[in-house]
Amino acid sequence: PHVPAVWSEGRETTYRELDTRANQVANALIAAGVRPGDRICAMDQNHGLYFELIFGIAKAGAVFVPVNFRLAPPEVRAVIADAEAELVFAGGPFCAMVEQVRRDLPAVRKFIAFDRSDGVWQNYSALRDVLPTTDPCVPIDPSATTWQTYTSGTTGSPKGVEITTSNLLPYLLAMPSWLGGLREGQVAFTVAPFHFSAGIFYTLLTVIAGTTLVLVKEFEPAETLKLIGERKINHAFLPPAVLLRILQVSSTARADLTSLKSIVYGGSAILTDVLRRAIAYFGCEFTQMYGLTETTAALTCLSWADHDLDGPNSHRLKSCGQPLYGTDIRAVDRNGRECPTGEMGEIVVRTPMMMKGYWKKPEATAEVIRDGWLYTGDGGIIDADGFIYIQDRIKDMIVSGGANIYSAEVENCLIGHPAVADVAVIGVPDETWGEAVKAMVVLKPGAKAGADELIEFCKGRIANYKRPRSVEFIASIPRNANGKVLKRELRRPYWEGRERKVV
């Protein structure tokens, strides 16, 4: 009870205090008429009050629905309305965003702000602090939805993914030992926001393990490095995009990394060159996790033992590892038949962590879950040792002259050029070949390189038909809130007005 559960904005909250406050939140929700199964939306950056709200919602038997704070107001309205939320929590500048669409949310009975009180907003602390501190002991149905996260929406309208207690519990109990040995008394850190399913899951893991979780509202590379030393952080979950940004300031930022024991990365693909540089810089164990919003969190694990930098298994750095216990994974062809070992196919999974379904979208659920298998939309191969290599999103495959080109292969090549800081590869229209490979490149500060130089750099490193036919230099690669590259946005200008669109 005396161990700090969370450190946020300079203040520690112990496990005893967390439990007490979560009880008060649960009692406040129940007093407000919230019943088991009701949806509660919340939108803010990570901080201590938001942290305790998650557990209060669970204790009331309600459903936690995090709203991506990077959405535009119409998208915020769409998520809250789709969830049929009765209460909405928000903080900081996001209150104003909610107010813009408030009149279009007639089902919402209360708006609660973490840091204000006025005619529209009830203050969070005032709501919580008048209620009893005893646990309401609401019975929990393991098959009932406990959180509902919305997919990032890079390919269409966001859908609410229903995750149950039975999806969570077996893996929450087992996973701390897999992730570098999370345990009581240690300090963990993440910049992954709570609307990111892996961010919530990692948060719950730190509680199961009894660690202290360090939260920050905003990620800033140099401040993150400083915080690791000041708070003596032992374990961290850092998405690949975050690792890349830290590496970009590593030569000038202050850093004491001696306390770090392990880093977990995942949420999007990582370039092997970035991974090698990160391992060299941080000097700790690395573990990769691969999963989907629809599978609660991780499906596979590439352990530190499999991060073979220069040995006979160094090719495994391009792998996302092997299936976690209880998870079956296959690669299948277009007809759903299992592919031979080493042959490309769509990755399909069967796991206890598979979502209950998309909220009130049975047709969409039936499209991705077939005969008990979830179709991920990721193209990959499985080798003879059971290691899985995700090559690309199926939709990101470039078909040029009948040949399939997976953009990740080209990206992994180009990132090895000393002038390249970041890269995304897309297919653009080509009158002869149907599609041609185009590289969108961000150069390192002060670095110079021409398109011809980068194209020539690929010669001998990848097959000629995979080499970019053109290169465009841009200031930054667009990514969504979860760090995934928005290739749809990169493709759009090239395919506008065409009958056949690859977006």
C-alpha positions as CSV (number, residue, x, y, z in Angstrom):
1,P,0.0,0.0,0.0
2,H,2.8,2.4,0.7
3,V,4.5,1.9,-2.7
4,P,3.9,4.8,-5.2
5,A,1.6,3.6,-8.0
6,V,2.1,6.6,-10.2
7,W,4.3,9.7,-10.4
8,S,2.7,12.6,-12.4
9,E,3.4,16.3,-12.6
10,G,5.7,16.2,-9.6
11,R,3.3,14.2,-7.3
12,E,3.3,10.6,-6.2
13,T,0.1,8.6,-5.5
14,T,0.5,5.4,-3.5
15,Y,-1.4,2.2,-4.2
16,R,-3.5,2.8,-1.0
17,E,-4.4,6.3,-2.3
18,L,-5.1,5.0,-5.8
19,D,-7.4,2.4,-4.5
20,T,-9.2,4.9,-2.2
21,R,-9.7,7.4,-5.0
22,A,-10.8,4.8,-7.5
23,N,-13.5,3.7,-5.0
24,Q,-14.6,7.3,-4.7
25,V,-14.8,7.6,-8.5
26,A,-16.8,4.4,-8.7
27,N,-19.2,5.6,-6.1
28,A,-19.5,9.0,-7.8
29,L,-20.4,7.3,-11.1
30,I,-23.0,5.0,-9.5
31,A,-24.5,8.1,-7.7
32,A,-24.7,9.7,-11.1
33,G,-26.8,6.9,-12.4
34,V,-24.1,4.9,-14.2
35,R,-24.9,1.2,-14.5
36,P,-22.7,-1.7,-15.4
37,G,-22.1,-1.7,-19.2
38,D,-22.6,2.1,-19.6
39,R,-19.9,3.8,-21.7
40,I,-17.8,6.6,-20.1
41,C,-15.7,8.7,-22.5
42,A,-12.5,10.4,-21.4
43,M,-10.2,12.7,-23.4
44,D,-6.9,14.1,-22.1
45,Q,-3.2,13.6,-22.0
46,N,-1.8,11.2,-19.5
47,H,-1.7,12.3,-15.8
48,G,-2.5,11.0,-12.4
49,L,-6.2,11.9,-12.2
50,Y,-6.9,10.3,-15.6
51,F,-5.0,7.2,-14.3
52,E,-7.3,6.8,-11.3
53,L,-10.4,7.4,-13.4
54,I,-9.6,4.3,-15.4
55,F,-9.8,2.1,-12.3
56,G,-12.8,3.9,-10.9
57,I,-14.7,3.2,-14.1
58,A,-13.7,-0.5,-13.8
59,K,-14.9,-0.7,-10.2
60,A,-18.3,0.7,-11.2
61,G,-18.6,-2.1,-13.9
62,A,-18.8,0.6,-16.6
63,V,-16.8,0.7,-19.9
64,F,-13.8,2.9,-20.3
65,V,-13.8,4.6,-23.7
66,P,-10.7,6.8,-24.3
67,V,-11.0,9.4,-27.0
68,N,-8.0,10.3,-29.1
69,F,-7.2,13.9,-28.2
70,R,-5.6,14.5,-31.6
71,L,-8.9,14.1,-33.4
72,A,-10.7,17.0,-35.0
73,P,-14.0,18.1,-33.3
74,P,-16.3,16.3,-35.8
75,E,-14.3,13.1,-35.2
76,V,-14.6,13.6,-31.4
77,R,-18.3,13.9,-31.8
78,A,-18.5,10.8,-33.9
79,V,-16.7,8.7,-31.3
80,I,-18.7,9.9,-28.3
81,A,-21.9,9.5,-30.2
82,D,-21.1,6.1,-31.5
83,A,-20.2,4.9,-28.0
84,E,-23.5,6.3,-26.7
85,A,-21.6,7.7,-23.7
86,E,-23.6,9.3,-20.9
87,L,-20.7,10.9,-19.1
88,V,-17.7,12.7,-20.7
89,F,-14.5,13.5,-18.9
90,A,-11.9,16.0,-20.4
91,G,-9.1,18.2,-19.4
92,G,-7.1,21.2,-20.6
93,P,-7.7,22.5,-24.1
94,F,-9.9,19.5,-24.9
95,C,-12.8,20.8,-22.9
96,A,-13.2,23.6,-25.6
97,M,-13.1,20.9,-28.3
98,V,-15.9,19.0,-26.6
99,E,-17.9,22.2,-26.2
100,Q,-17.8,22.7,-29.9
101,V,-19.8,19.6,-30.5
102,R,-21.7,19.4,-27.1
103,R,-25.1,20.3,-28.7
104,D,-24.7,17.3,-31.0
105,L,-24.4,15.0,-28.1
106,P,-27.9,14.9,-26.5
107,A,-27.3,11.5,-24.8
108,V,-24.5,12.9,-22.6
109,R,-25.9,13.8,-19.2
110,K,-22.7,15.2,-17.5
111,F,-19.5,16.8,-18.6
112,I,-16.7,16.6,-16.0
113,A,-13.4,18.5,-16.3
114,F,-10.2,17.5,-14.6
115,D,-9.1,21.0,-14.1
116,R,-12.0,23.5,-14.2
117,S,-15.6,24.1,-13.1
118,D,-18.2,26.3,-14.8
119,G,-21.7,26.3,-16.1
120,V,-21.0,23.4,-18.5
121,W,-18.3,21.5,-16.6
122,Q,-18.4,19.8,-13.2
123,N,-15.1,19.6,-11.4
124,Y,-13.6,16.1,-11.2
125,S,-12.1,16.4,-7.7
126,A,-15.3,18.0,-6.3
127,L,-17.3,15.1,-7.8
128,R,-14.9,12.5,-6.4
129,D,-14.1,13.8,-2.9
130,V,-17.6,13.9,-1.4
131,L,-18.2,10.1,-2.0
132,P,-17.4,7.2,0.4
133,T,-14.0,5.6,0.1
134,T,-15.3,2.0,0.4
135,D,-15.3,-0.3,-2.6
136,P,-18.8,-0.6,-4.1
137,C,-18.1,-4.3,-4.9
138,V,-20.0,-4.3,-8.2
139,P,-20.0,-7.9,-9.5
140,I,-17.8,-8.2,-12.6
141,D,-18.8,-10.4,-15.5
142,P,-15.6,-11.7,-17.2
143,S,-17.3,-11.8,-20.6
144,A,-18.5,-8.2,-20.3
145,T,-16.7,-5.3,-22.1
146,T,-14.4,-3.4,-19.8
147,W,-12.8,-1.0,-22.3
148,Q,-13.7,0.1,-25.8
149,T,-10.9,1.7,-27.8
150,Y,-11.4,3.1,-31.3
151,T,-9.3,2.0,-34.2
152,S,-7.0,4.7,-35.7
153,G,-9.2,5.1,-38.7
154,T,-6.4,5.3,-41.3
155,T,-8.6,3.3,-43.7
156,G,-12.1,4.4,-42.9
157,S,-14.4,5.3,-40.0
158,P,-13.1,4.4,-36.6
159,K,-14.8,1.4,-35.0
160,G,-15.1,0.7,-31.3
161,V,-13.2,-2.4,-30.3
162,E,-14.7,-4.2,-27.3
163,I,-12.2,-5.7,-24.9
164,T,-13.4,-7.9,-22.0
165,T,-12.0,-8.8,-18.6
166,S,-11.4,-12.3,-19.8
167,N,-9.3,-10.9,-22.7
168,L,-7.1,-9.1,-20.3
169,L,-6.6,-11.1,-17.1
170,P,-4.5,-14.2,-18.2
171,Y,-2.0,-12.0,-20.0
172,L,-1.8,-9.3,-17.3
173,L,-0.8,-12.0,-14.9
174,A,1.8,-13.6,-17.1
175,M,3.3,-10.8,-19.1
176,P,5.4,-8.8,-16.5
177,S,7.9,-11.7,-16.4
178,W,8.2,-11.6,-20.2
179,L,8.8,-7.9,-20.3
180,G,12.2,-7.6,-18.7
181,G,11.1,-8.7,-15.3
182,L,8.7,-5.9,-14.1
183,R,8.3,-6.2,-10.4
184,E,7.5,-4.3,-7.2
185,G,9.7,-1.5,-6.2
186,Q,10.9,-0.7,-9.8
187,V,10.0,2.3,-11.9
188,A,8.3,2.2,-15.3
189,F,7.7,4.8,-17.9
190,T,5.6,5.3,-21.0
191,V,4.7,8.1,-23.3
192,A,2.0,6.1,-25.1
193,P,-1.3,7.9,-24.5
194,F,-4.3,6.1,-22.8
195,H,-6.3,6.2,-26.1
196,F,-3.6,3.8,-27.5
197,S,-4.5,0.3,-26.5
198,A,-0.9,-0.7,-25.9
199,G,-0.6,2.4,-23.6
200,I,-3.5,1.2,-21.5
201,F,-2.3,-2.3,-21.4
202,Y,1.2,-1.3,-20.3
203,T,-0.3,0.8,-17.6
204,L,-2.3,-2.2,-16.3
205,L,0.9,-4.3,-16.4
206,T,2.7,-1.9,-14.2
207,V,-0.1,-2.1,-11.6
208,I,-0.2,-5.9,-11.7
209,A,3.6,-5.9,-11.1
210,G,3.5,-3.3,-8.3
211,T,5.9,-0.9,-10.0
212,T,5.7,2.9,-9.9
213,L,4.6,4.3,-13.3
214,V,6.0,7.7,-14.4
215,L,3.6,9.6,-16.6
216,V,4.1,12.8,-18.6
217,K,1.5,14.8,-20.5
218,E,3.7,15.5,-23.5
219,F,6.6,13.7,-25.0
220,E,9.7,15.8,-25.6
221,P,12.9,13.9,-26.4
222,A,15.5,15.8,-24.4
223,E,13.1,16.0,-21.3
224,T,12.4,12.3,-21.6
225,L,16.1,11.5,-21.4
226,K,16.5,13.8,-18.4
227,L,13.6,12.2,-16.7
228,I,15.0,8.7,-17.1
229,G,18.0,9.7,-15.0
230,E,16.1,11.9,-12.4
231,R,13.4,9.3,-11.7
232,K,15.7,6.3,-12.0
233,I,13.5,4.6,-14.5
234,N,14.1,0.8,-14.9
235,H,11.6,-0.1,-17.6
236,A,10.0,1.8,-20.5
237,F,7.5,1.3,-23.3
238,L,8.6,3.4,-26.2
239,P,7.0,3.2,-29.7
240,P,9.4,3.2,-32.6
241,A,8.6,6.8,-33.6
242,V,9.6,7.9,-30.1
243,L,12.9,5.9,-30.2
244,L,13.7,7.6,-33.5
245,R,13.1,11.1,-32.1
246,I,15.2,10.4,-29.1
247,L,18.1,9.2,-31.3
248,Q,17.8,12.4,-33.3
249,V,18.7,14.5,-30.1
250,S,20.9,12.0,-28.4
251,S,24.2,13.7,-29.4
252,T,23.2,16.9,-27.6
253,A,20.7,16.0,-24.9
254,R,21.7,15.2,-21.3
255,A,21.2,11.6,-20.4
256,D,21.9,9.3,-17.4
257,L,20.7,5.9,-18.6
258,T,22.4,3.7,-16.0
259,S,19.1,2.8,-14.3
260,L,17.5,1.4,-17.5
261,K,17.1,-2.4,-17.5
262,S,14.7,-2.9,-20.5
263,I,12.8,-1.2,-23.2
264,V,9.6,-2.6,-24.8
265,Y,8.8,-1.3,-28.3
266,G,5.9,-1.9,-30.6
267,G,2.8,-0.3,-32.0
268,S,4.3,0.1,-35.4
269,A,7.1,-1.3,-37.5
270,I,10.7,-0.4,-36.7
271,L,13.4,-0.1,-39.2
272,T,16.3,-2.4,-38.4
273,D,18.9,0.4,-38.6
274,V,16.9,2.4,-36.0
275,L,16.7,-0.6,-33.8
276,R,20.4,-1.2,-33.9
277,R,21.2,2.4,-33.1
278,A,18.7,2.4,-30.2
279,I,20.2,-0.8,-28.7
280,A,23.7,0.8,-28.9
281,Y,22.6,4.0,-27.4
282,F,20.5,2.8,-24.5
283,G,22.6,-0.1,-23.6
284,C,19.8,-2.2,-22.1
285,E,17.6,-5.2,-23.0
286,F,15.0,-4.7,-25.8
287,T,11.8,-6.6,-26.3
288,Q,9.5,-6.2,-29.2
289,M,5.7,-6.8,-29.0
290,Y,3.4,-7.1,-32.0
291,G,-0.3,-6.9,-31.8
292,L,-3.5,-5.0,-32.8
293,T,-6.2,-3.0,-31.1
294,E,-8.5,-5.9,-31.9
295,T,-6.3,-8.3,-30.0
296,T,-6.1,-6.2,-26.8
297,A,-2.3,-5.8,-27.1
298,A,0.5,-8.2,-27.9
299,L,0.3,-11.4,-29.9
300,T,4.0,-12.0,-30.3
301,C,7.2,-11.4,-28.5
302,L,10.8,-11.0,-29.8
303,S,12.7,-11.5,-26.6
304,W,16.1,-9.9,-25.8
305,A,17.7,-13.3,-26.4
306,D,16.5,-13.1,-30.0
307,H,18.0,-9.7,-30.6
308,D,21.0,-11.2,-32.2
309,L,22.9,-8.2,-33.5
310,D,25.8,-9.8,-35.4
311,G,25.4,-13.6,-34.9
312,P,23.9,-16.3,-37.1
313,N,20.3,-15.2,-36.2
314,S,20.7,-11.5,-36.8
315,H,18.0,-11.7,-39.4
316,R,15.6,-12.1,-36.6
317,L,15.9,-8.3,-35.9
318,K,13.4,-8.0,-38.8
319,S,11.0,-10.3,-37.0
320,C,8.3,-9.5,-34.5
321,G,9.1,-12.7,-32.7
322,Q,7.1,-15.8,-31.9
323,P,3.5,-16.2,-30.7
324,L,2.8,-15.7,-27.0
325,Y,1.6,-18.7,-25.0
326,G,-2.0,-19.5,-26.0
327,T,-1.9,-17.7,-29.3
328,D,-2.0,-19.5,-32.7
329,I,-0.8,-17.6,-35.8
330,R,-0.8,-18.6,-39.4
331,A,-0.1,-17.0,-42.8
332,V,-2.9,-17.7,-45.3
333,D,-3.5,-17.1,-49.0
334,R,-6.4,-15.3,-50.6
335,N,-8.6,-18.4,-50.2
336,G,-7.8,-18.8,-46.5
337,R,-5.5,-21.8,-47.0
338,E,-2.4,-21.9,-44.9
339,C,0.8,-20.9,-46.8
340,P,3.9,-23.2,-46.8
341,T,6.7,-22.2,-44.5
342,G,8.4,-19.1,-45.7
343,E,5.7,-18.1,-48.2
344,M,4.0,-14.7,-48.0
345,G,0.4,-14.6,-46.8
346,E,-2.0,-12.6,-44.6
347,I,-1.4,-13.1,-40.9
348,V,-4.4,-14.6,-39.1
349,V,-4.6,-15.2,-35.4
350,R,-6.5,-17.2,-32.8
351,T,-6.1,-16.0,-29.2
352,P,-7.9,-15.5,-25.9
353,M,-7.1,-11.8,-26.3
354,M,-9.2,-11.5,-29.4
355,M,-11.8,-8.7,-29.1
356,K,-15.4,-9.4,-28.4
357,G,-16.2,-7.6,-31.6
358,Y,-16.7,-4.1,-33.0
359,W,-19.3,-2.2,-31.0
360,K,-22.7,-2.5,-32.8
361,K,-21.1,-3.4,-36.1
362,P,-21.7,-7.1,-36.6
363,E,-21.0,-7.0,-40.4
364,A,-17.6,-5.4,-39.8
365,T,-16.9,-7.9,-37.1
366,A,-17.7,-10.8,-39.4
367,E,-15.3,-9.4,-42.0
368,V,-12.3,-9.7,-39.8
369,I,-13.2,-12.7,-37.6
370,R,-13.9,-15.8,-39.6
371,D,-14.2,-19.3,-38.2
372,G,-12.6,-18.2,-35.0
373,W,-9.6,-16.6,-36.7
374,L,-8.9,-12.8,-36.8
375,Y,-7.6,-11.5,-40.1
376,T,-5.1,-8.9,-39.3
377,G,-4.6,-7.2,-42.7
378,D,-0.8,-7.6,-42.2
379,G,1.2,-9.5,-44.8
380,G,4.0,-11.7,-43.5
381,I,5.9,-14.9,-43.5
382,I,6.5,-17.5,-40.8
383,D,9.8,-19.3,-40.9
384,A,10.6,-22.9,-39.8
385,D,11.3,-21.8,-36.3
386,G,8.0,-20.0,-35.9
387,F,9.3,-16.5,-36.1
388,I,7.0,-14.1,-37.8
389,Y,8.1,-11.4,-40.3
390,I,5.6,-8.7,-41.0
391,Q,6.4,-7.4,-44.4
392,D,3.7,-4.8,-44.7
393,R,0.1,-4.0,-44.5
394,I,-1.6,-5.9,-47.2
395,K,-3.0,-2.6,-48.5
396,D,0.5,-1.1,-48.6
397,M,1.7,-3.6,-51.1
398,I,2.9,-2.1,-54.3
399,V,2.2,-4.1,-57.5
400,S,4.6,-2.9,-60.3
401,G,4.6,-4.8,-63.5
402,G,2.9,-7.8,-61.8
403,A,5.6,-8.0,-59.1
404,N,4.7,-7.5,-55.4
405,I,6.9,-5.0,-53.6
406,Y,6.6,-4.6,-49.9
407,S,7.5,-1.0,-48.9
408,A,9.1,-2.1,-45.6
409,E,11.9,-3.7,-47.6
410,V,12.7,-0.5,-49.5
411,E,12.4,1.6,-46.3
412,N,14.8,-0.7,-44.4
413,C,17.3,-0.2,-47.2
414,L,17.0,3.6,-47.5
415,I,17.2,4.2,-43.7
416,G,20.8,2.8,-43.9
417,H,21.9,5.9,-45.9
418,P,23.9,8.2,-43.6
419,A,21.8,11.3,-44.7
420,V,18.4,9.8,-44.1
421,A,16.5,10.4,-40.9
422,D,13.1,9.0,-41.8
423,V,11.5,7.5,-44.8
424,A,8.2,6.1,-46.1
425,V,7.7,4.3,-49.4
426,I,4.5,4.4,-51.4
427,G,3.2,3.3,-54.8
428,V,2.3,6.0,-57.3
429,P,0.6,5.7,-60.7
430,D,2.7,4.6,-63.6
431,E,1.4,4.3,-67.1
432,T,3.6,1.4,-68.0
433,W,3.8,-0.6,-64.8
434,G,0.6,0.3,-63.1
435,E,2.5,1.5,-60.0
436,A,6.0,2.8,-59.4
437,V,7.9,2.9,-56.2
438,K,8.3,6.4,-54.7
439,A,10.3,7.3,-51.5
440,M,9.3,10.1,-49.3
441,V,12.5,11.1,-47.4
442,V,13.3,13.2,-44.4
443,L,17.0,14.2,-44.3
444,K,19.0,14.6,-41.1
445,P,19.6,18.2,-40.0
446,G,22.4,19.6,-42.1
447,A,22.7,16.5,-44.3
448,K,22.6,16.6,-48.1
449,A,21.7,13.9,-50.6
450,G,20.1,13.9,-54.0
451,A,17.4,11.6,-55.4
452,D,19.8,9.9,-57.8
453,E,22.2,9.3,-54.9
454,L,19.6,7.6,-52.8
455,I,18.3,5.5,-55.7
456,E,21.9,4.4,-56.5
457,F,22.4,3.6,-52.8
458,C,19.7,0.9,-53.1
459,K,21.5,-0.8,-56.0
460,G,22.8,-4.1,-54.9
461,R,21.0,-3.9,-51.6
462,I,17.6,-4.8,-52.9
463,A,16.4,-6.1,-56.2
464,N,16.4,-3.5,-59.0
465,Y,12.6,-3.8,-59.5
466,K,12.2,-2.7,-55.8
467,R,14.4,0.4,-56.1
468,P,12.6,3.7,-56.0
469,R,11.9,5.3,-59.4
470,S,11.5,8.7,-57.7
471,V,12.4,10.4,-54.4
472,E,10.6,13.4,-52.8
473,F,12.2,15.2,-49.8
474,I,9.7,16.4,-47.2
475,A,10.0,18.0,-43.7
476,S,8.4,15.1,-41.8
477,I,6.6,11.8,-42.2
478,P,2.9,12.1,-41.2
479,R,1.9,9.7,-38.4
480,N,-1.3,9.1,-36.5
481,A,-1.5,9.4,-32.7
482,N,-0.2,5.8,-32.3
483,G,2.9,6.6,-34.4
484,K,1.8,4.7,-37.5
485,V,2.7,6.2,-40.8
486,L,-0.3,7.7,-42.7
487,K,0.5,6.3,-46.1
488,R,-3.0,7.1,-47.2
489,E,-2.2,10.8,-46.8
490,L,1.0,10.4,-48.7
491,R,-0.6,8.6,-51.6
492,R,-3.7,10.8,-51.9
493,P,-2.2,13.6,-54.1
494,Y,-0.9,11.1,-56.7
495,W,-4.2,9.1,-57.0
496,E,-6.7,11.9,-56.9
497,G,-9.1,11.9,-59.8
498,R,-8.1,8.4,-61.0
499,E,-10.6,5.6,-61.5
500,R,-8.3,3.2,-59.7
501,K,-7.1,4.5,-56.4
502,V,-4.5,2.9,-54.2
503,V,-5.1,4.8,-50.9
